[in-house]
Amino acid sequence: MTSIATASTVTAAAPRGQVRLTRRGRVVVVLAALLLALVVGVALGGVSSASEEAGAPQATEVVVVNEGDTLWGIAAGVAEEGEVRAMVSEIRELNNLDSSVVTLGQEIHVPVAD
């Protein structure tokens, strides 16, 4: 009598209680984590908010740039001792200036000296 041997393949099952993610599962987990980070960022980023009440306007005066004037020189005329650099920044912000270059005849707003 001839006996036919058959080979059986046994697949090892994952132990009970262990989760194994597929590629699609990993993508879903990563996207969920990114979405959670976005939601937390938006929630925490909304701490600063505008109100409908107007703040106190800053008192300013208009200065016309004369020949030889520089923004630094104008700022030095209205700034306190040692605060010229901060005043230059404030004047640039008040006038939406991209640089510190001013031109002859240009009208700029400067804070009123106290």
PDB file as gemmi writes it, atoms N, CA and C in Angstrom:
CRYST1    1.000    1.000    1.000  90.00  90.00  90.00 P 1                      
ATOM      1  N   MET A   1       0.813  -1.143   0.000  1.00  0.00           N  
ATOM      2  CA  MET A   1       0.000   0.000   0.000  1.00  0.00           C  
ATOM      3  C   MET A   1       0.881   1.238   0.000  1.00  0.00           C  
ATOM      4  N   THR A   2       0.512   2.127  -0.874  1.00  0.00           N  
ATOM      5  CA  THR A   2       1.276   3.368  -0.934  1.00  0.00           C  
ATOM      6  C   THR A   2       0.540   4.457  -0.179  1.00  0.00           C  
ATOM      7  N   SER A   3       1.278   5.070   0.503  1.00  0.00           N  
ATOM      8  CA  SER A   3       0.658   6.137   1.287  1.00  0.00           C  
ATOM      9  C   SER A   3       1.075   7.475   0.681  1.00  0.00           C  
ATOM     10  N   ILE A   4       0.130   8.310   0.535  1.00  0.00           N  
ATOM     11  CA  ILE A   4       0.401   9.636  -0.046  1.00  0.00           C  
ATOM     12  C   ILE A   4       0.518  10.629   1.104  1.00  0.00           C  
ATOM     13  N   ALA A   5       1.638  11.197   1.148  1.00  0.00           N  
ATOM     14  CA  ALA A   5       1.864  12.188   2.201  1.00  0.00           C  
ATOM     15  C   ALA A   5       1.395  13.537   1.701  1.00  0.00           C  
ATOM     16  N   THR A   6       0.642  14.183   2.462  1.00  0.00           N  
ATOM     17  CA  THR A   6       0.185  15.529   2.090  1.00  0.00           C  
ATOM     18  C   THR A   6       0.813  16.535   3.052  1.00  0.00           C  
ATOM     19  N   ALA A   7       1.230  17.614   2.460  1.00  0.00           N  
ATOM     20  CA  ALA A   7       1.823  18.665   3.283  1.00  0.00           C  
ATOM     21  C   ALA A   7       0.728  19.658   3.629  1.00  0.00           C  
ATOM     22  N   SER A   8       0.602  19.882   4.855  1.00  0.00           N  
ATOM     23  CA  SER A   8      -0.397  20.873   5.257  1.00  0.00           C  
ATOM     24  C   SER A   8       0.330  22.126   5.727  1.00  0.00           C  
ATOM     25  N   THR A   9      -0.226  23.218   5.328  1.00  0.00           N  
ATOM     26  CA  THR A   9       0.368  24.483   5.752  1.00  0.00           C  
ATOM     27  C   THR A   9      -0.456  25.048   6.893  1.00  0.00           C  
ATOM     28  N   VAL A  10       0.228  25.428   7.872  1.00  0.00           N  
ATOM     29  CA  VAL A  10      -0.428  25.994   9.044  1.00  0.00           C  
ATOM     30  C   VAL A  10       0.013  27.439   9.153  1.00  0.00           C  
ATOM     31  N   THR A  11      -0.941  28.310   9.221  1.00  0.00           N  
ATOM     32  CA  THR A  11      -0.605  29.725   9.395  1.00  0.00           C  
ATOM     33  C   THR A  11      -0.702  30.060  10.870  1.00  0.00           C  
ATOM     34  N   ALA A  12       0.290  30.762  11.311  1.00  0.00           N  
ATOM     35  CA  ALA A  12       0.312  31.140  12.714  1.00  0.00           C  
ATOM     36  C   ALA A  12      -0.598  32.336  12.911  1.00  0.00           C  
ATOM     37  N   ALA A  13      -1.503  32.225  13.781  1.00  0.00           N  
ATOM     38  CA  ALA A  13      -2.422  33.316  14.083  1.00  0.00           C  
ATOM     39  C   ALA A  13      -1.767  34.241  15.094  1.00  0.00           C  
ATOM     40  N   ALA A  14      -2.125  35.511  14.991  1.00  0.00           N  
ATOM     41  CA  ALA A  14      -1.601  36.486  15.946  1.00  0.00           C  
ATOM     42  C   ALA A  14      -2.139  36.151  17.320  1.00  0.00           C  
ATOM     43  N   PRO A  15      -1.317  36.317  18.317  1.00  0.00           N  
ATOM     44  CA  PRO A  15      -1.788  36.041  19.674  1.00  0.00           C  
ATOM     45  C   PRO A  15      -3.022  36.883  19.997  1.00  0.00           C  
ATOM     46  N   ARG A  16      -3.855  36.343  20.791  1.00  0.00           N  
ATOM     47  CA  ARG A  16      -5.095  37.024  21.147  1.00  0.00           C  
ATOM     48  C   ARG A  16      -4.804  38.329  21.893  1.00  0.00           C  
ATOM     49  N   GLY A  17      -5.525  39.398  21.528  1.00  0.00           N  
ATOM     50  CA  GLY A  17      -5.344  40.676  22.201  1.00  0.00           C  
ATOM     51  C   GLY A  17      -4.302  41.569  21.558  1.00  0.00           C  
ATOM     52  N   GLN A  18      -3.590  41.101  20.586  1.00  0.00           N  
ATOM     53  CA  GLN A  18      -2.570  41.912  19.928  1.00  0.00           C  
ATOM     54  C   GLN A  18      -3.162  42.478  18.642  1.00  0.00           C  
ATOM     55  N   VAL A  19      -2.978  43.772  18.411  1.00  0.00           N  
ATOM     56  CA  VAL A  19      -3.506  44.426  17.220  1.00  0.00           C  
ATOM     57  C   VAL A  19      -2.388  44.588  16.218  1.00  0.00           C  
ATOM     58  N   ARG A  20      -2.688  44.265  14.997  1.00  0.00           N  
ATOM     59  CA  ARG A  20      -1.710  44.399  13.930  1.00  0.00           C  
ATOM     60  C   ARG A  20      -2.325  45.270  12.855  1.00  0.00           C  
ATOM     61  N   LEU A  21      -1.668  46.397  12.544  1.00  0.00           N  
ATOM     62  CA  LEU A  21      -2.217  47.344  11.584  1.00  0.00           C  
ATOM     63  C   LEU A  21      -1.709  47.063  10.181  1.00  0.00           C  
ATOM     64  N   THR A  22      -2.606  47.225   9.253  1.00  0.00           N  
ATOM     65  CA  THR A  22      -2.225  47.136   7.848  1.00  0.00           C  
ATOM     66  C   THR A  22      -1.715  48.499   7.412  1.00  0.00           C  
ATOM     67  N   ARG A  23      -1.275  48.596   6.208  1.00  0.00           N  
ATOM     68  CA  ARG A  23      -0.799  49.868   5.670  1.00  0.00           C  
ATOM     69  C   ARG A  23      -1.924  50.901   5.712  1.00  0.00           C  
ATOM     70  N   ARG A  24      -3.108  50.502   5.314  1.00  0.00           N  
ATOM     71  CA  ARG A  24      -4.260  51.405   5.320  1.00  0.00           C  
ATOM     72  C   ARG A  24      -4.574  51.839   6.754  1.00  0.00           C  
ATOM     73  N   GLY A  25      -4.454  50.917   7.692  1.00  0.00           N  
ATOM     74  CA  GLY A  25      -4.699  51.243   9.093  1.00  0.00           C  
ATOM     75  C   GLY A  25      -3.714  52.262   9.623  1.00  0.00           C  
ATOM     76  N   ARG A  26      -2.439  52.126   9.248  1.00  0.00           N  
ATOM     77  CA  ARG A  26      -1.431  53.098   9.677  1.00  0.00           C  
ATOM     78  C   ARG A  26      -1.717  54.469   9.091  1.00  0.00           C  
ATOM     79  N   VAL A  27      -2.147  54.520   7.834  1.00  0.00           N  
ATOM     80  CA  VAL A  27      -2.479  55.798   7.206  1.00  0.00           C  
ATOM     81  C   VAL A  27      -3.641  56.455   7.947  1.00  0.00           C  
ATOM     82  N   VAL A  28      -4.639  55.679   8.306  1.00  0.00           N  
ATOM     83  CA  VAL A  28      -5.786  56.213   9.035  1.00  0.00           C  
ATOM     84  C   VAL A  28      -5.359  56.743  10.404  1.00  0.00           C  
ATOM     85  N   VAL A  29      -4.493  56.040  11.101  1.00  0.00           N  
ATOM     86  CA  VAL A  29      -4.027  56.480  12.410  1.00  0.00           C  
ATOM     87  C   VAL A  29      -3.236  57.781  12.281  1.00  0.00           C  
ATOM     88  N   VAL A  30      -2.369  57.877  11.297  1.00  0.00           N  
ATOM     89  CA  VAL A  30      -1.581  59.097  11.095  1.00  0.00           C  
ATOM     90  C   VAL A  30      -2.495  60.267  10.758  1.00  0.00           C  
ATOM     91  N   LEU A  31      -3.458  60.061   9.866  1.00  0.00           N  
ATOM     92  CA  LEU A  31      -4.379  61.139   9.502  1.00  0.00           C  
ATOM     93  C   LEU A  31      -5.222  61.567  10.698  1.00  0.00           C  
ATOM     94  N   ALA A  32      -5.647  60.621  11.514  1.00  0.00           N  
ATOM     95  CA  ALA A  32      -6.417  60.964  12.712  1.00  0.00           C  
ATOM     96  C   ALA A  32      -5.575  61.789  13.683  1.00  0.00           C  
ATOM     97  N   ALA A  33      -4.301  61.443  13.831  1.00  0.00           N  
ATOM     98  CA  ALA A  33      -3.411  62.195  14.720  1.00  0.00           C  
ATOM     99  C   ALA A  33      -3.198  63.612  14.194  1.00  0.00           C  
ATOM    100  N   LEU A  34      -3.024  63.761  12.887  1.00  0.00           N  
ATOM    101  CA  LEU A  34      -2.859  65.089  12.297  1.00  0.00           C  
ATOM    102  C   LEU A  34      -4.115  65.927  12.471  1.00  0.00           C  
ATOM    103  N   LEU A  35      -5.273  65.313  12.293  1.00  0.00           N  
ATOM    104  CA  LEU A  35      -6.539  66.019  12.466  1.00  0.00           C  
ATOM    105  C   LEU A  35      -6.691  66.471  13.915  1.00  0.00           C  
ATOM    106  N   LEU A  36      -6.334  65.614  14.850  1.00  0.00           N  
ATOM    107  CA  LEU A  36      -6.407  65.970  16.260  1.00  0.00           C  
ATOM    108  C   LEU A  36      -5.468  67.138  16.565  1.00  0.00           C  
ATOM    109  N   ALA A  37      -4.256  67.107  16.016  1.00  0.00           N  
ATOM    110  CA  ALA A  37      -3.304  68.198  16.224  1.00  0.00           C  
ATOM    111  C   ALA A  37      -3.837  69.502  15.641  1.00  0.00           C  
ATOM    112  N   LEU A  38      -4.485  69.438  14.496  1.00  0.00           N  
ATOM    113  CA  LEU A  38      -5.067  70.625  13.874  1.00  0.00           C  
ATOM    114  C   LEU A  38      -6.183  71.200  14.737  1.00  0.00           C  
ATOM    115  N   VAL A  39      -7.039  70.347  15.243  1.00  0.00           N  
ATOM    116  CA  VAL A  39      -8.145  70.807  16.089  1.00  0.00           C  
ATOM    117  C   VAL A  39      -7.609  71.442  17.366  1.00  0.00           C  
ATOM    118  N   VAL A  40      -6.618  70.843  17.984  1.00  0.00           N  
ATOM    119  CA  VAL A  40      -6.031  71.405  19.199  1.00  0.00           C  
ATOM    120  C   VAL A  40      -5.357  72.741  18.881  1.00  0.00           C  
ATOM    121  N   GLY A  41      -4.662  72.821  17.763  1.00  0.00           N  
ATOM    122  CA  GLY A  41      -4.008  74.075  17.370  1.00  0.00           C  
ATOM    123  C   GLY A  41      -5.001  75.197  17.135  1.00  0.00           C  
ATOM    124  N   VAL A  42      -6.102  74.894  16.486  1.00  0.00           N  
ATOM    125  CA  VAL A  42      -7.128  75.915  16.238  1.00  0.00           C  
ATOM    126  C   VAL A  42      -7.769  76.337  17.558  1.00  0.00           C  
ATOM    127  N   ALA A  43      -8.037  75.380  18.418  1.00  0.00           N  
ATOM    128  CA  ALA A  43      -8.670  75.696  19.700  1.00  0.00           C  
ATOM    129  C   ALA A  43      -7.758  76.573  20.568  1.00  0.00           C  
ATOM    130  N   LEU A  44      -6.484  76.252  20.620  1.00  0.00           N  
ATOM    131  CA  LEU A  44      -5.558  77.032  21.433  1.00  0.00           C  
ATOM    132  C   LEU A  44      -5.144  78.326  20.751  1.00  0.00           C  
ATOM    133  N   GLY A  45      -5.198  78.373  19.447  1.00  0.00           N  
ATOM    134  CA  GLY A  45      -4.828  79.575  18.708  1.00  0.00           C  
ATOM    135  C   GLY A  45      -5.884  80.651  18.790  1.00  0.00           C  
ATOM    136  N   GLY A  46      -7.088  80.306  19.192  1.00  0.00           N  
ATOM    137  CA  GLY A  46      -8.169  81.273  19.272  1.00  0.00           C  
ATOM    138  C   GLY A  46      -8.198  82.039  20.577  1.00  0.00           C  
ATOM    139  N   VAL A  47      -7.113  81.996  21.339  1.00  0.00           N  
ATOM    140  CA  VAL A  47      -7.075  82.687  22.620  1.00  0.00           C  
ATOM    141  C   VAL A  47      -7.143  84.195  22.419  1.00  0.00           C  
ATOM    142  N   SER A  48      -6.484  84.706  21.411  1.00  0.00           N  
ATOM    143  CA  SER A  48      -6.510  86.124  21.121  1.00  0.00           C  
ATOM    144  C   SER A  48      -7.707  86.425  20.242  1.00  0.00           C  
ATOM    145  N   SER A  49      -8.496  87.384  20.656  1.00  0.00           N  
ATOM    146  CA  SER A  49      -9.665  87.711  19.848  1.00  0.00           C  
ATOM    147  C   SER A  49      -9.908  89.212  19.869  1.00  0.00           C  
ATOM    148  N   ALA A  50     -10.561  89.688  18.839  1.00  0.00           N  
ATOM    149  CA  ALA A  50     -10.876  91.103  18.725  1.00  0.00           C  
ATOM    150  C   ALA A  50     -12.196  91.380  19.425  1.00  0.00           C  
ATOM    151  N   SER A  51     -12.353  92.587  19.885  1.00  0.00           N  
ATOM    152  CA  SER A  51     -13.617  92.983  20.491  1.00  0.00           C  
ATOM    153  C   SER A  51     -14.248  94.068  19.635  1.00  0.00           C  
ATOM    154  N   GLU A  52     -15.493  94.344  19.896  1.00  0.00           N  
ATOM    155  CA  GLU A  52     -16.173  95.377  19.124  1.00  0.00           C  
ATOM    156  C   GLU A  52     -15.911  96.767  19.690  1.00  0.00           C  
ATOM    157  N   GLU A  53     -15.297  96.832  20.850  1.00  0.00           N  
ATOM    158  CA  GLU A  53     -14.988  98.112  21.453  1.00  0.00           C  
ATOM    159  C   GLU A  53     -13.676  98.646  20.895  1.00  0.00           C  
ATOM    160  N   ALA A  54     -13.685  99.918  20.535  1.00  0.00           N  
ATOM    161  CA  ALA A  54     -12.478 100.538  20.003  1.00  0.00           C  
ATOM    162  C   ALA A  54     -11.538 100.880  21.147  1.00  0.00           C  
ATOM    163  N   GLY A  55     -10.265 100.687  20.910  1.00  0.00           N  
ATOM    164  CA  GLY A  55      -9.274 101.059  21.903  1.00  0.00           C  
ATOM    165  C   GLY A  55      -9.021 102.557  21.836  1.00  0.00           C  
ATOM    166  N   ALA A  56      -8.271 103.047  22.769  1.00  0.00           N  
ATOM    167  CA  ALA A  56      -7.947 104.473  22.775  1.00  0.00           C  
ATOM    168  C   ALA A  56      -6.987 104.761  21.625  1.00  0.00           C  
ATOM    169  N   PRO A  57      -7.341 105.688  20.746  1.00  0.00           N  
ATOM    170  CA  PRO A  57      -6.446 105.994  19.629  1.00  0.00           C  
ATOM    171  C   PRO A  57      -5.183 106.678  20.135  1.00  0.00           C  
ATOM    172  N   GLN A  58      -4.091 106.401  19.465  1.00  0.00           N  
ATOM    173  CA  GLN A  58      -2.813 106.978  19.854  1.00  0.00           C  
ATOM    174  C   GLN A  58      -2.722 108.378  19.270  1.00  0.00           C  
ATOM    175  N   ALA A  59      -2.331 109.313  20.087  1.00  0.00           N  
ATOM    176  CA  ALA A  59      -2.181 110.689  19.619  1.00  0.00           C  
ATOM    177  C   ALA A  59      -0.965 110.773  18.702  1.00  0.00           C  
ATOM    178  N   THR A  60      -1.179 111.287  17.507  1.00  0.00           N  
ATOM    179  CA  THR A  60      -0.090 111.427  16.540  1.00  0.00           C  
ATOM    180  C   THR A  60      -0.113 112.821  15.938  1.00  0.00           C  
ATOM    181  N   GLU A  61       0.977 113.170  15.318  1.00  0.00           N  
ATOM    182  CA  GLU A  61       1.053 114.406  14.545  1.00  0.00           C  
ATOM    183  C   GLU A  61       1.674 114.071  13.198  1.00  0.00           C  
ATOM    184  N   VAL A  62       1.350 114.870  12.192  1.00  0.00           N  
ATOM    185  CA  VAL A  62       1.862 114.645  10.849  1.00  0.00           C  
ATOM    186  C   VAL A  62       3.145 115.444  10.685  1.00  0.00           C  
ATOM    187  N   VAL A  63       4.178 114.767  10.208  1.00  0.00           N  
ATOM    188  CA  VAL A  63       5.464 115.402   9.949  1.00  0.00           C  
ATOM    189  C   VAL A  63       5.740 115.272   8.454  1.00  0.00           C  
ATOM    190  N   VAL A  64       6.106 116.380   7.828  1.00  0.00           N  
ATOM    191  CA  VAL A  64       6.480 116.354   6.411  1.00  0.00           C  
ATOM    192  C   VAL A  64       7.988 116.214   6.334  1.00  0.00           C  
ATOM    193  N   VAL A  65       8.433 115.235   5.553  1.00  0.00           N  
ATOM    194  CA  VAL A  65       9.860 114.948   5.437  1.00  0.00           C  
ATOM    195  C   VAL A  65      10.526 116.044   4.612  1.00  0.00           C  
ATOM    196  N   ASN A  66      11.534 116.669   5.200  1.00  0.00           N  
ATOM    197  CA  ASN A  66      12.307 117.717   4.518  1.00  0.00           C  
ATOM    198  C   ASN A  66      13.593 117.126   3.959  1.00  0.00           C  
ATOM    199  N   GLU A  67      14.303 117.919   3.178  1.00  0.00           N  
ATOM    200  CA  GLU A  67      15.556 117.468   2.585  1.00  0.00           C  
ATOM    201  C   GLU A  67      16.560 117.148   3.691  1.00  0.00           C  
ATOM    202  N   GLY A  68      17.145 115.949   3.626  1.00  0.00           N  
ATOM    203  CA  GLY A  68      18.147 115.516   4.596  1.00  0.00           C  
ATOM    204  C   GLY A  68      17.549 114.799   5.794  1.00  0.00           C  
ATOM    205  N   ASP A  69      16.227 114.771   5.910  1.00  0.00           N  
ATOM    206  CA  ASP A  69      15.604 114.062   7.036  1.00  0.00           C  
ATOM    207  C   ASP A  69      15.707 112.560   6.840  1.00  0.00           C  
ATOM    208  N   THR A  70      15.866 111.840   7.942  1.00  0.00           N  
ATOM    209  CA  THR A  70      15.832 110.377   7.939  1.00  0.00           C  
ATOM    210  C   THR A  70      14.804 109.939   8.966  1.00  0.00           C  
ATOM    211  N   LEU A  71      14.354 108.732   8.829  1.00  0.00           N  
ATOM    212  CA  LEU A  71      13.398 108.210   9.797  1.00  0.00           C  
ATOM    213  C   LEU A  71      14.027 108.152  11.179  1.00  0.00           C  
ATOM    214  N   TRP A  72      15.312 107.829  11.231  1.00  0.00           N  
ATOM    215  CA  TRP A  72      16.016 107.777  12.506  1.00  0.00           C  
ATOM    216  C   TRP A  72      16.047 109.167  13.154  1.00  0.00           C  
ATOM    217  N   GLY A  73      16.316 110.189  12.354  1.00  0.00           N  
ATOM    218  CA  GLY A  73      16.373 111.555  12.877  1.00  0.00           C  
ATOM    219  C   GLY A  73      15.014 112.029  13.364  1.00  0.00           C  
ATOM    220  N   ILE A  74      13.963 111.705  12.612  1.00  0.00           N  
ATOM    221  CA  ILE A  74      12.608 112.092  13.024  1.00  0.00           C  
ATOM    222  C   ILE A  74      12.242 111.370  14.322  1.00  0.00           C  
ATOM    223  N   ALA A  75      12.562 110.077  14.402  1.00  0.00           N  
ATOM    224  CA  ALA A  75      12.265 109.297  15.606  1.00  0.00           C  
ATOM    225  C   ALA A  75      13.050 109.823  16.802  1.00  0.00           C  
ATOM    226  N   ALA A  76      14.295 110.247  16.580  1.00  0.00           N  
ATOM    227  CA  ALA A  76      15.119 110.768  17.672  1.00  0.00           C  
ATOM    228  C   ALA A  76      14.522 112.052  18.236  1.00  0.00           C  
ATOM    229  N   GLY A  77      13.814 112.808  17.405  1.00  0.00           N  
ATOM    230  CA  GLY A  77      13.198 114.052  17.862  1.00  0.00           C  
ATOM    231  C   GLY A  77      12.009 113.846  18.788  1.00  0.00           C  
ATOM    232  N   VAL A  78      11.357 112.694  18.704  1.00  0.00           N  
ATOM    233  CA  VAL A  78      10.169 112.461  19.534  1.00  0.00           C  
ATOM    234  C   VAL A  78      10.369 111.353  20.566  1.00  0.00           C  
ATOM    235  N   ALA A  79      11.433 110.591  20.449  1.00  0.00           N  
ATOM    236  CA  ALA A  79      11.651 109.455  21.361  1.00  0.00           C  
ATOM    237  C   ALA A  79      12.326 109.902  22.649  1.00  0.00           C  
ATOM    238  N   GLU A  80      12.109 109.098  23.680  1.00  0.00           N  
ATOM    239  CA  GLU A  80      12.820 109.336  24.935  1.00  0.00           C  
ATOM    240  C   GLU A  80      14.262 108.879  24.763  1.00  0.00           C  
ATOM    241  N   GLU A  81      15.081 109.271  25.693  1.00  0.00           N  
ATOM    242  CA  GLU A  81      16.508 108.915  25.647  1.00  0.00           C  
ATOM    243  C   GLU A  81      16.690 107.412  25.574  1.00  0.00           C  
ATOM    244  N   GLY A  82      17.414 106.927  24.583  1.00  0.00           N  
ATOM    245  CA  GLY A  82      17.716 105.511  24.436  1.00  0.00           C  
ATOM    246  C   GLY A  82      16.598 104.679  23.818  1.00  0.00           C  
ATOM    247  N   GLU A  83      15.515 105.300  23.371  1.00  0.00           N  
ATOM    248  CA  GLU A  83      14.381 104.573  22.814  1.00  0.00           C  
ATOM    249  C   GLU A  83      14.159 104.869  21.331  1.00  0.00           C  
ATOM    250  N   VAL A  84      15.200 105.326  20.638  1.00  0.00           N  
ATOM    251  CA  VAL A  84      15.059 105.723  19.237  1.00  0.00           C  
ATOM    252  C   VAL A  84      14.711 104.521  18.358  1.00  0.00           C  
ATOM    253  N   ARG A  85      15.370 103.401  18.582  1.00  0.00           N  
ATOM    254  CA  ARG A  85      15.120 102.210  17.758  1.00  0.00           C  
ATOM    255  C   ARG A  85      13.663 101.751  17.892  1.00  0.00           C  
ATOM    256  N   ALA A  86      13.146 101.773  19.098  1.00  0.00           N  
ATOM    257  CA  ALA A  86      11.746 101.383  19.322  1.00  0.00           C  
ATOM    258  C   ALA A  86      10.805 102.370  18.647  1.00  0.00           C  
ATOM    259  N   MET A  87      11.162 103.664  18.667  1.00  0.00           N  
ATOM    260  CA  MET A  87      10.322 104.678  18.020  1.00  0.00           C  
ATOM    261  C   MET A  87      10.334 104.520  16.513  1.00  0.00           C  
ATOM    262  N   VAL A  88      11.481 104.168  15.938  1.00  0.00           N  
ATOM    263  CA  VAL A  88      11.544 103.913  14.492  1.00  0.00           C  
ATOM    264  C   VAL A  88      10.591 102.779  14.137  1.00  0.00           C  
ATOM    265  N   SER A  89      10.605 101.725  14.915  1.00  0.00           N  
ATOM    266  CA  SER A  89       9.697 100.591  14.665  1.00  0.00           C  
ATOM    267  C   SER A  89       8.246 101.021  14.794  1.00  0.00           C  
ATOM    268  N   GLU A  90       7.938 101.838  15.792  1.00  0.00           N  
ATOM    269  CA  GLU A  90       6.566 102.298  15.999  1.00  0.00           C  
ATOM    270  C   GLU A  90       6.096 103.180  14.842  1.00  0.00           C  
ATOM    271  N   ILE A  91       6.963 104.068  14.370  1.00  0.00           N  
ATOM    272  CA  ILE A  91       6.605 104.938  13.237  1.00  0.00           C  
ATOM    273  C   ILE A  91       6.403 104.117  11.974  1.00  0.00           C  
ATOM    274  N   ARG A  92       7.267 103.130  11.760  1.00  0.00           N  
ATOM    275  CA  ARG A  92       7.092 102.252  10.585  1.00  0.00           C  
ATOM    276  C   ARG A  92       5.766 101.519  10.655  1.00  0.00           C  
ATOM    277  N   GLU A  93       5.395 101.045  11.843  1.00  0.00           N  
ATOM    278  CA  GLU A  93       4.127 100.329  12.001  1.00  0.00           C  
ATOM    279  C   GLU A  93       2.938 101.263  11.811  1.00  0.00           C  
ATOM    280  N   LEU A  94       3.005 102.461  12.366  1.00  0.00           N  
ATOM    281  CA  LEU A  94       1.915 103.434  12.218  1.00  0.00           C  
ATOM    282  C   LEU A  94       1.643 103.787  10.760  1.00  0.00           C  
ATOM    283  N   ASN A  95       2.705 103.844   9.967  1.00  0.00           N  
ATOM    284  CA  ASN A  95       2.588 104.285   8.576  1.00  0.00           C  
ATOM    285  C   ASN A  95       2.657 103.149   7.556  1.00  0.00           C  
ATOM    286  N   ASN A  96       2.698 101.914   8.044  1.00  0.00           N  
ATOM    287  CA  ASN A  96       2.794 100.737   7.161  1.00  0.00           C  
ATOM    288  C   ASN A  96       3.963 100.862   6.182  1.00  0.00           C  
ATOM    289  N   LEU A  97       5.116 101.237   6.709  1.00  0.00           N  
ATOM    290  CA  LEU A  97       6.316 101.390   5.875  1.00  0.00           C  
ATOM    291  C   LEU A  97       7.044 100.050   5.789  1.00  0.00           C  
ATOM    292  N   ASP A  98       7.470  99.702   4.576  1.00  0.00           N  
ATOM    293  CA  ASP A  98       8.218  98.461   4.375  1.00  0.00           C  
ATOM    294  C   ASP A  98       9.676  98.589   4.795  1.00  0.00           C  
ATOM    295  N   SER A  99      10.195  99.821   4.750  1.00  0.00           N  
ATOM    296  CA  SER A  99      11.593 100.039   5.118  1.00  0.00           C  
ATOM    297  C   SER A  99      11.691 101.357   5.873  1.00  0.00           C  
ATOM    298  N   SER A 100      12.897 101.731   6.224  1.00  0.00           N  
ATOM    299  CA  SER A 100      13.112 102.981   6.944  1.00  0.00           C  
ATOM    300  C   SER A 100      13.405 104.141   6.007  1.00  0.00           C  
ATOM    301  N   VAL A 101      13.227 103.949   4.721  1.00  0.00           N  
ATOM    302  CA  VAL A 101      13.504 104.982   3.738  1.00  0.00           C  
ATOM    303  C   VAL A 101      12.295 105.912   3.634  1.00  0.00           C  
ATOM    304  N   VAL A 102      12.547 107.218   3.761  1.00  0.00           N  
ATOM    305  CA  VAL A 102      11.506 108.221   3.584  1.00  0.00           C  
ATOM    306  C   VAL A 102      11.923 109.134   2.444  1.00  0.00           C  
ATOM    307  N   THR A 103      10.943 109.732   1.789  1.00  0.00           N  
ATOM    308  CA  THR A 103      11.238 110.578   0.635  1.00  0.00           C  
ATOM    309  C   THR A 103      10.830 112.017   0.908  1.00  0.00           C  
ATOM    310  N   LEU A 104      11.446 112.931   0.213  1.00  0.00           N  
ATOM    311  CA  LEU A 104      11.194 114.355   0.349  1.00  0.00           C  
ATOM    312  C   LEU A 104       9.714 114.639   0.114  1.00  0.00           C  
ATOM    313  N   GLY A 105       9.086 115.349   1.044  1.00  0.00           N  
ATOM    314  CA  GLY A 105       7.683 115.714   0.918  1.00  0.00           C  
ATOM    315  C   GLY A 105       6.707 114.666   1.452  1.00  0.00           C  
ATOM    316  N   GLN A 106       7.194 113.514   1.826  1.00  0.00           N  
ATOM    317  CA  GLN A 106       6.327 112.447   2.347  1.00  0.00           C  
ATOM    318  C   GLN A 106       5.771 112.883   3.706  1.00  0.00           C  
ATOM    319  N   GLU A 107       4.484 112.634   3.908  1.00  0.00           N  
ATOM    320  CA  GLU A 107       3.853 112.933   5.185  1.00  0.00           C  
ATOM    321  C   GLU A 107       3.764 111.638   5.993  1.00  0.00           C  
ATOM    322  N   ILE A 108       4.327 111.679   7.184  1.00  0.00           N  
ATOM    323  CA  ILE A 108       4.267 110.488   8.034  1.00  0.00           C  
ATOM    324  C   ILE A 108       3.680 110.881   9.384  1.00  0.00           C  
ATOM    325  N   HIS A 109       3.001 109.941  10.008  1.00  0.00           N  
ATOM    326  CA  HIS A 109       2.433 110.141  11.344  1.00  0.00           C  
ATOM    327  C   HIS A 109       3.449 109.669  12.368  1.00  0.00           C  
ATOM    328  N   VAL A 110       3.676 110.507  13.375  1.00  0.00           N  
ATOM    329  CA  VAL A 110       4.575 110.142  14.471  1.00  0.00           C  
ATOM    330  C   VAL A 110       3.822 110.340  15.778  1.00  0.00           C  
ATOM    331  N   PRO A 111       4.103 109.522  16.771  1.00  0.00           N  
ATOM    332  CA  PRO A 111       3.450 109.706  18.077  1.00  0.00           C  
ATOM    333  C   PRO A 111       3.823 111.052  18.674  1.00  0.00           C  
ATOM    334  N   VAL A 112       2.855 111.654  19.353  1.00  0.00           N  
ATOM    335  CA  VAL A 112       3.106 112.951  20.008  1.00  0.00           C  
ATOM    336  C   VAL A 112       4.008 112.699  21.209  1.00  0.00           C  
ATOM    337  N   ALA A 113       5.070 113.510  21.322  1.00  0.00           N  
ATOM    338  CA  ALA A 113       5.993 113.391  22.455  1.00  0.00           C  
ATOM    339  C   ALA A 113       5.281 113.839  23.717  1.00  0.00           C  
ATOM    340  N   ASP A 114       5.497 113.084  24.804  1.00  0.00           N  
ATOM    341  CA  ASP A 114       4.856 113.417  26.081  1.00  0.00           C  
ATOM    342  C   ASP A 114       5.588 114.499  26.791  1.00  0.00           C  
TER     343      ASP A 114                                                      
END                                                                             
